[in-house]
Amino acid sequence: LFRSNDTNDNNIFMRFRKTVTLSKEDFAEDIMAVAAADSRYWLYINGRLVVREGGEKRGVTKTSTYYDTLNLTDYLHEGDNLIAVQVWYWGPDEFNFSYASSGRAGFYMQLMTPERTIATDESWKVYHNYAFASGGNEANIRLPEKDICYFGYYADHWTDPGYEDSFWESALPVSAPSELPAGAMVPRKIPLFRDEGLKEYEDFASFRGKRIEGAGEEVALKLPGNIQFYPYLEIEAKEAGQVIEIVTDQYEDANGNSVKCTYVTKKGIQSFESPGWMNGGRVIYRIPGGITIRSLMYRETGYAAELKGSFSSDDSFLNCLWDKAAATLLVNMRDTYMDCPNRERAEWFADMAIEMTEACYSLGAEADLLYRVGTDTTMGWREPDGALLAIVPSSAARNEMPLQMLMGFCSYWDFYCRTGDRDFLEEVYAPKGTEEYVLERDLREELKQGNRSIFSRKLQELLADRLQKGQQSMLFLNRRGYAGFVSCRACGQVMKCPHCDVSLSEHRDGRLMCHYCGYSELKPKLCPVCGSKYILGFKAGTQQIVEKLKEMF
């Protein structure tokens, strides 16, 4: 559903309403629903908030939209039920680092009972929520999320069943599910975002009941750490039109500001909770004179993952480091693993790889789902020429970064070691996945075929092809120890760790070592498979690689 006049505006909020009449037969089984929006939605049933900030950033491909699956049985009753939805559309931005706009603000919902299916159609009512200012935004262009500006004197009770909506328009159905602009509907893999409830700031007590005098005051309050949260206020204003700004200590950045919230008062007692999340360790309320503070609170949010890992020692520094590292990981998790929660909120492939391995030590299995979203999105955004991109989803310019991608590919094995999910490995290495992007050659087979070079024949062909086309190539040598690995030149057998099934590295003391588990053994004098004495380490270093390339080309 859309509203006809809101097709290409930035930073707009829309309201939808629909009354649904249910019978006893509709409750024979659980009543399920699916819901999707570009960009976020808040779902109310009979005046009760059911979903806070639903939806997941589009998309696993450039033209798809995630949908949430919801059990609404406990929120509905026999007779008339009001469904009210608020949708926040960020806009058709041409440049951001973590979201792909469909180009239109929209909402889709399908409610399923044993008796019938009720879907969004022209019988739904829609109205632009003018309490939120559209357009203006000072957040940096990397962020699809926008600044919030709310006019308190437009606030009403539109989520209540008794609200009069006769002046609202009929919603405009634009397309069926799986058709553009929404595109293919993809089920959400990750849980709904965390909601820890409203809490007072730990140092708020001295501000309760305080009347701000003169030109105003900055009220800085401490959060329990650098967290994701929604700010809340309850104040009394003597007049309408006074402006309160809310930012955090993470707002200003040399590469562009983060998001902020502006609240414009009505007269009297009022409260407001921003729908846009922020992050920081301190929050600053800039309050003008003449306003009395009744309550200032915050609602912690974020990815719904539970800390399961732990660390303790007699070193207070290391204990503090663990706590800070765990908090840093959590504040960088939401729709995706992020590089930072204030400036970009972007999923860089190598950053995701690092954070996933950290999650292996600290978080429960629910964190695995966020990594799967990241790998699915990487494959879903594959370019027509086969290139895989380092930042997705994104509307920014093509970002193909080979070293980022190689690090991400290495994390596949780490994830398999954590989960034992062989289907995952087969999926990401499928013909349309990593297999065609990362060309692998077994040098044991090359040795059997008489190629004693450190370069496979295929690699030599590709290097020559790039030179002929006037293009460039980058060679990455992944090596630790004196020799990268030890193999038999006769049969190709590689000495491997009996525990980890990875090659052992040769060190100068003559021992072979596994850099995963620490296992070591003496280097054998004869091949344990064929008995050949030609068992040697692969000792190619940077200088040898350069010399061989000069000889070849």
C-alpha positions in Angstrom: 0.0 0.0 0.0 1.1 3.5 -0.7 -0.2 7.1 -0.4 -0.4 8.7 -3.8 1.3 12.0 -2.8 4.2 10.4 -1.0 6.0 8.6 -3.8 9.5 10.2 -3.7 9.7 12.2 -0.5 12.5 11.7 1.9 12.1 11.0 5.6 8.3 10.7 5.7 5.9 9.0 8.2 2.6 7.5 7.2 -0.3 6.0 9.2 -2.5 3.1 8.1 -5.7 1.9 9.8 -8.0 -1.1 9.2 -10.8 -2.6 11.3 -11.1 -6.4 11.1 -14.0 -8.4 12.4 -13.2 -11.9 13.7 -15.5 -14.7 14.7 -14.9 -17.6 17.1 -14.0 -19.9 14.2 -11.1 -17.6 13.4 -9.5 -18.6 16.6 -9.5 -22.4 16.1 -5.7 -22.1 15.5 -3.1 -19.4 16.0 -3.7 -16.3 13.9 -0.5 -15.6 12.0 0.5 -12.6 9.9 3.3 -11.4 7.7 4.3 -7.7 7.5 6.8 -5.8 5.4 7.6 -2.1 4.9 9.9 0.3 3.2 11.6 1.2 5.4 10.3 0.5 9.0 6.9 0.0 10.6 5.3 0.1 14.1 2.2 -2.2 14.5 -0.6 -1.5 17.0 -3.6 -3.8 17.6 -6.5 -2.4 19.6 -4.3 0.4 20.8 -1.6 -1.9 22.0 1.9 -1.8 20.5 2.8 -5.2 19.1 5.9 -4.5 17.0 8.4 -1.7 17.7 10.5 -0.8 14.6 9.6 -3.9 12.5 11.2 -4.7 9.2 14.7 -5.4 8.1 16.8 -3.2 5.8 16.3 -4.1 2.2 17.5 -6.3 0.8 19.2 -9.6 0.3 19.1 -8.7 -3.4 18.8 -5.3 -5.1 15.1 -5.8 -5.6 13.8 -7.8 -2.7 12.1 -6.9 0.6 12.2 -8.8 3.9 8.9 -9.7 5.7 8.4 -10.4 9.4 6.3 -13.4 10.6 4.1 -12.6 13.6 1.8 -14.5 15.9 -1.0 -12.1 16.7 -3.4 -14.5 18.6 -2.9 -12.9 22.0 -3.6 -9.4 20.7 -6.9 -10.1 18.9 -10.4 -10.9 20.1 -13.8 -11.9 18.7 -15.6 -8.9 17.2 -14.0 -5.7 15.8 -10.2 -5.3 16.0 -8.3 -2.2 15.0 -5.0 -2.6 13.2 -3.0 0.6 13.1 0.4 0.9 11.5 3.0 3.6 11.3 5.5 3.5 8.5 8.8 5.4 8.3 10.2 5.8 4.8 13.8 7.0 4.6 13.6 7.9 0.9 15.0 7.1 -2.6 18.6 8.0 -1.7 21.1 7.6 -4.4 24.0 7.1 -2.0 24.1 5.2 1.3 26.0 2.3 2.8 23.5 0.0 4.2 20.1 -0.1 2.5 18.5 -0.4 -1.0 15.4 1.8 -1.4 12.4 0.5 -3.4 11.8 4.0 -4.5 8.4 4.3 -2.7 7.1 4.4 0.8 5.0 1.3 1.3 3.5 -1.3 3.6 2.3 -4.9 3.1 0.4 -7.1 5.6 -1.4 -10.4 5.3 -3.3 -11.8 8.3 -4.2 -15.5 8.2 -6.9 -17.3 10.2 -8.3 -20.8 9.7 -11.3 -19.2 8.0 -9.8 -16.6 5.7 -6.9 -14.4 4.7 -7.0 -10.6 5.1 -4.5 -8.6 3.1 -3.7 -4.9 2.6 -6.0 -3.4 -0.1 -7.9 -0.2 -0.9 -10.2 -0.8 2.2 -7.3 0.4 4.4 -7.1 4.1 5.3 -3.9 6.1 5.1 -2.8 9.5 6.2 0.5 11.4 6.2 1.7 11.8 9.8 2.4 15.6 9.8 3.7 15.5 13.3 7.0 14.4 11.8 8.8 16.9 9.6 9.7 15.4 6.2 12.7 16.3 4.1 15.3 18.1 6.2 18.2 16.0 7.4 21.7 16.8 8.7 22.9 13.2 9.2 25.8 12.2 6.9 24.9 10.7 3.5 26.2 7.2 4.4 23.3 6.7 6.7 19.9 5.8 5.2 18.3 6.6 8.6 17.4 10.3 9.0 17.1 12.9 11.7 13.8 12.9 13.6 11.9 16.2 14.0 8.6 15.9 15.8 6.0 18.6 16.5 4.2 17.8 19.8 1.2 20.0 19.1 0.2 17.6 16.2 0.1 14.6 18.5 -3.2 12.7 18.7 -4.5 9.2 19.6 -4.7 7.8 16.1 -3.9 4.2 17.3 -7.0 4.1 19.5 -10.1 2.2 18.2 -12.4 5.2 18.8 -10.3 7.6 16.8 -12.2 9.4 13.9 -10.4 8.6 10.6 -13.2 9.5 8.1 -11.1 12.3 6.7 -8.3 9.8 5.8 -7.7 8.7 2.3 -8.2 5.2 0.9 -4.8 3.5 0.5 -3.4 3.0 -3.0 -2.4 -0.6 -3.9 0.4 -0.4 -6.4 1.6 -3.9 -6.9 1.1 -7.5 -5.8 3.7 -9.1 -3.5 6.9 -10.1 -5.4 6.3 -7.5 -8.0 8.3 -4.3 -8.2 8.8 -1.9 -6.5 8.8 -4.1 -3.4 10.2 -7.0 -5.3 10.5 -10.6 -4.1 9.3 -11.1 -0.5 12.0 -12.8 1.6 11.4 -14.2 5.1 13.3 -12.4 7.9 16.0 -14.7 9.3 17.0 -12.6 12.4 14.8 -12.0 15.5 13.0 -8.7 16.1 15.1 -6.1 17.7 15.7 -6.1 21.4 13.4 -4.0 23.7 14.7 -3.6 27.3 11.9 -1.2 28.4 12.1 2.4 29.5 14.7 3.0 32.2 15.9 6.2 34.0 19.5 7.4 33.5 21.6 6.5 36.5 22.4 10.1 37.2 19.0 11.6 36.4 17.7 12.1 40.0 19.0 15.6 40.5 17.1 16.8 37.4 13.7 15.5 38.4 11.3 18.4 38.7 13.9 20.9 37.7 12.8 24.0 35.9 15.2 25.2 33.2 15.9 28.9 33.5 17.3 31.6 31.2 18.6 30.8 27.7 18.5 27.0 28.5 20.7 24.2 29.6 22.5 21.1 28.3 21.5 18.1 30.4 24.1 15.4 29.9 23.2 12.0 31.3 25.1 8.7 31.5 24.2 5.5 29.8 25.4 2.1 31.0 27.9 2.0 28.1 28.0 2.7 24.4 24.6 1.2 23.5 21.8 1.5 21.0 18.8 3.2 22.5 15.7 5.3 21.9 15.6 8.6 23.9 12.5 9.6 25.9 11.3 12.7 27.6 8.4 13.9 29.7 8.3 17.7 30.3 5.9 20.6 31.0 6.1 23.6 28.7 4.5 26.9 29.4 4.1 27.6 25.7 4.1 25.8 22.4 7.0 25.9 19.9 9.9 25.5 22.1 12.7 23.4 20.6 14.5 20.5 22.4 17.4 18.8 20.7 18.7 15.3 21.6 22.2 14.1 20.6 24.8 11.8 22.0 28.6 12.0 22.6 28.9 10.0 19.4 27.0 12.6 17.3 29.9 14.6 15.9 32.3 12.8 13.5 35.0 14.2 11.2 33.4 12.3 8.3 29.8 13.5 9.0 27.4 13.7 11.9 25.3 10.9 13.1 21.5 11.2 13.7 19.8 13.6 16.1 16.2 14.1 17.4 14.4 17.4 17.6 11.2 17.8 19.6 9.0 20.9 19.3 6.7 21.4 22.3 3.0 21.9 22.7 1.7 23.7 25.8 1.4 21.7 29.0 2.5 18.3 30.1 3.7 16.0 27.3 5.9 13.0 26.6 7.7 11.7 23.5 9.9 8.8 22.6 12.0 9.0 19.4 11.4 6.2 16.9 14.9 6.5 15.6 17.7 4.8 17.5 21.0 6.4 18.5 24.1 5.2 20.1 26.5 6.6 22.6 27.7 6.5 26.2 26.2 9.8 27.2 23.0 11.5 25.9 22.6 15.3 25.8 19.2 17.0 26.0 19.4 20.7 25.0 16.5 22.2 26.8 15.4 25.8 26.5 14.4 28.0 29.5 10.8 27.8 30.8 10.6 24.0 30.6 10.2 21.8 33.7 11.7 18.3 33.5 9.4 15.5 34.7 11.3 12.5 33.4 14.1 11.7 31.0 14.6 8.0 30.1 16.0 5.6 27.5 15.0 2.3 26.0 17.9 0.0 25.1 17.6 -1.8 21.8 19.8 -3.7 19.4 20.2 -7.2 18.0 18.6 -9.9 20.2 21.7 -11.8 21.1 22.5 -13.1 24.6 26.0 -13.0 26.1 26.9 -16.6 26.7 30.7 -16.5 26.8 32.7 -15.3 29.7 36.3 -14.5 30.8 37.9 -13.9 34.1 41.4 -13.5 35.4 43.4 -11.9 38.1 44.3 -9.1 35.7 41.7 -6.2 36.0 42.8 -4.8 32.7 42.1 -8.0 30.8 38.7 -8.3 32.5 37.8 -4.8 31.5 39.0 -5.4 28.0 36.7 -8.4 27.7 33.7 -6.4 28.9 34.4 -3.5 26.6 35.0 -5.8 23.6 31.7 -7.6 24.2 29.8 -4.3 24.5 31.5 -3.0 21.3 30.4 -6.2 19.4 26.8 -5.8 20.5 26.6 -2.1 19.6 27.7 -3.0 16.1 24.9 -5.6 15.5 21.4 -4.8 14.2 20.2 -5.5 10.7 23.7 -6.6 9.9 27.1 -6.7 11.5 28.2 -3.0 11.2 31.6 -1.3 10.9 30.3 1.5 13.3 26.9 2.4 14.7 27.1 6.2 14.3 28.7 7.1 11.0 27.9 4.4 8.5 26.1 1.4 10.0 27.5 -0.5 7.0 28.3 -4.2 6.6 31.8 -4.4 5.3 32.5 -8.0 4.4 35.8 -8.3 6.3 34.4 -6.5 9.4 31.6 -9.0 9.4 34.1 -11.8 9.3 36.0 -10.4 12.4 32.8 -9.8 14.4 31.4 -13.3 13.6 34.6 -14.9 15.0 34.3 -12.7 18.1 30.6 -13.8 18.5 31.9 -17.4 18.5 33.5 -16.7 21.9 30.9 -14.5 23.4 27.3 -14.8 22.0 24.7 -17.6 21.6 23.6 -19.3 18.5 21.2 -16.5 17.6 24.2 -14.5 16.4 24.8 -17.1 13.7 21.7 -15.9 11.9 23.1 -12.4 11.4 26.2 -13.8 9.8 24.0 -15.9 7.4 22.1 -12.7 6.5 25.5 -11.2 5.6 26.7 -14.1 3.4 23.3 -14.4 1.7 23.4 -10.7 0.9 26.9 -10.9 -0.4 25.9 -13.6 -2.8 22.6 -11.9 -3.6 24.3 -8.7 -4.8 26.7 -10.5 -7.1 27.4 -8.3 -10.2 26.6 -9.5 -13.7 30.3 -9.9 -14.4 30.6 -12.2 -11.3 32.2 -9.6 -9.0 31.3 -9.8 -5.3 31.1 -6.5 -3.4 32.6 -5.5 -0.1 29.6 -3.3 1.1 26.1 -4.6 0.7 23.3 -3.7 0.8 24.2 -0.3 -0.5 23.2 2.3 -3.0 26.7 3.7 -3.2 29.1 3.1 -6.1 30.4 -0.4 -6.7 32.8 -1.4 -4.0 34.8 -4.5 -5.0 37.8 -4.9 -2.6 39.7 -8.2 -3.1 41.4 -8.3 0.2 38.1 -7.6 2.0 36.5 -10.4 0.1 39.4 -12.9 0.7 39.2 -12.3 4.5 35.4 -12.8 4.4 35.9 -16.1 2.5 38.3 -17.3 5.2 35.6 -16.8 7.7 33.4 -19.4 6.0 35.6 -22.1 7.5 35.5 -20.5 11.0 31.7 -20.4 10.8 31.7 -24.1 9.8 33.9 -25.0 12.7 31.5 -23.2 15.1 28.3 -24.7 13.7 29.2 -27.9 11.8 26.8 -26.7 9.1 28.0 -28.4 6.0 25.0 -27.2 4.0 26.3 -23.7 4.5 29.7 -24.5 3.0 28.1 -26.1 0.0 25.8 -23.1 -0.4 28.5 -20.4 -0.3 30.8 -22.4 -2.6 28.1 -23.2 -5.1 28.7 -22.3 -8.8 26.9 -19.0 -8.3 28.7 -18.2 -5.1 32.4 -18.1 -4.1 33.5 -20.9 -6.4 33.6 -18.7 -9.6 35.0 -15.7 -7.7 37.9 -17.5 -6.0 39.6 -19.8 -8.4 41.1 -22.7 -6.5 43.7 -25.1 -7.9 45.1 -28.2 -6.2 48.9 -28.0 -6.7 49.2 -31.7 -5.9 47.4 -32.5 -9.1 49.7 -29.9 -10.9 52.7 -31.8 -9.5 51.4 -35.1 -10.8 51.0 -33.5 -14.2 54.6 -32.3 -14.2 54.2 -28.7 -13.2 56.9 -27.9 -10.7 56.2 -24.2 -10.7 54.8 -22.4 -7.7 52.0 -21.1 -10.0 49.2 -23.3 -11.3 48.8 -23.3 -15.1 45.4 -21.6 -14.8 46.9 -18.8 -12.7 49.6 -18.3 -15.3 46.9 -18.1 -18.0 44.9 -15.5 -16.1 47.9 -13.4 -15.3 48.9 -13.4 -19.0 45.3 -12.5 -20.0 45.2 -9.5 -17.7 48.5 -8.2 -19.0 47.4 -8.5 -22.6 44.2 -6.5 -21.7 46.3 -3.8 -20.0 44.8 -4.7 -16.6 46.3 -5.4 -13.2 46.5 -8.4 -10.9 47.2 -8.7 -7.2 48.9 -11.8 -5.7 48.3 -12.5 -2.0 50.8 -14.8 -0.2 49.2 -16.3 2.9 52.1 -17.7 4.9 53.2 -18.2 8.5 56.3 -19.9 9.6 59.5 -20.9 7.7 57.5 -22.8 5.0 53.8 -22.4 4.2 53.2 -26.1 4.1 55.1 -29.4 3.7 54.2 -31.8 0.8 55.5 -34.9 -1.0 56.8 -34.0 -4.4 56.2 -37.6 -5.6 52.5 -38.2 -4.6 51.4 -34.7 -3.6 50.5 -35.7 0.0 50.3 -32.6 2.3 51.2 -33.0 6.0 48.0 -32.0 7.9 46.9 -31.6 11.5 45.1 -34.8 12.8 42.7 -32.6 14.7 41.9 -29.6 12.4 42.4 -31.1 8.9 44.5 -28.0 7.9 48.1 -28.1 6.6 51.0 -27.9 9.1 53.5 -25.1 8.8 57.3 -25.9 8.9 59.4 -23.9 11.5 63.1 -23.6 11.6 63.5 -26.0 14.5 62.4 -28.8 12.2 58.9 -29.1 13.7 55.6 -28.9 11.9 52.9 -26.8 13.7 49.2 -26.3 13.4 48.3 -22.6 13.8 44.7 -23.4 14.8 45.2 -25.7 17.8 48.9 -25.7 18.5 49.5 -29.4 17.6 53.1 -30.1 16.5 55.2 -33.0 15.3 58.7 -33.6 13.9 59.0 -33.2 10.1 59.2 -36.8 8.7 62.2 -37.8 6.6 60.0 -40.0 4.3 56.5 -39.5 3.0 54.1 -41.4 5.2 52.0 -42.4 2.2 54.4 -43.4 -0.6 57.8 -43.5 1.2 59.4 -41.0 -1.1 62.3 -39.0 0.3 61.2 -35.9 -1.7 59.1 -34.4 1.1 59.8 -30.7 1.2 58.3 -27.4 2.5 56.8 -24.9 0.1 59.2 -22.0 0.8 58.0 -19.3 -1.7 58.5 -15.8 -0.2 57.8 -12.4 -1.6 61.2 -12.1 -3.3 60.9 -15.5 -5.0 57.4 -14.7 -6.2 58.6 -11.4 -7.8 61.6 -13.1 -9.4 59.5 -15.9 -10.9 57.0 -13.3 -12.3 59.8 -11.4 -14.0 61.0 -14.7 -15.6 57.6 -15.5 -16.9 56.5 -12.1 -18.1 
